[in-house]
Amino acid sequence: MSSAFFPGFFLSLSLIVAIGAQNAFVLRQGLRQEHVFAVCLVCALSDALLICAGVAGFGLASTAMPWLEPVLRYGGALFLLAYAVRSLRAALRNHGSLRPSSRQASGLGATLLTCLGFTWLNPHVYLDTVVLLGSISSQYEGRKGAFALGAVTASFAFFFTLGFGARLLRPVFASQTAWRVLDGLVGAAMLVIAFKLLRP
């Protein structure tokens, strides 16, 4: 089980750790300490649904369309390479620090609608979960459940750590150096995964 669980865990973690609109929203909510549990739960459950859909559906699609697996495999590698280049370029230039919003507190309903928008209206989430993770899961035939469990566990661990740990991160996220280190690590992880996909 661990031979599929940990690849799923670390691949999922490397995909969601990059600071994008969704993660910035979760971080901001954590810094403001508003509806943190609900926001983290919505993000993690959404990821879980998409991951399971990708892992469960990719095998059926690849059986009906045998050309789909290599297309998505190499497409996923190119997507990761582009992500890596973007992250490494960001690591080489200065960042502004991410600051919590000064707006008045929003109600739970409005907050969750915003969270769902960041999650489900982002085209990258489908590439990351349904397409990329679904594609890679085909390499773990008979162990797809463990791969999906690892990916889902990483999502829950990341979002709840980010949301509830945000209050401890104020000094870190005030530093441009910390953002550059994070981007460098993400870029390196993406490169490693991309080259593994390209390897015959």
Buried (B, 14 or more C-beta within 10 A) or exposed (E): EEEBBBBBBBBBBBBBBBBEEBBEBBBBBBBBEBBBEBBBBBBBBBBBBBBBBBBBEBBEBBEEEEEBBEEBBBBBBEBBBEBBEBBBEBBEEEBEEBEBEEEEEBEEEEBBEBBEEBBBEBEBBBBBBBBBBBBBBBBBEEBBBBBBBBBBBBBBBBBBEBBBEBEEBEEEBEEEEBBBEBBBBBBBBBBEBBEBBBEE
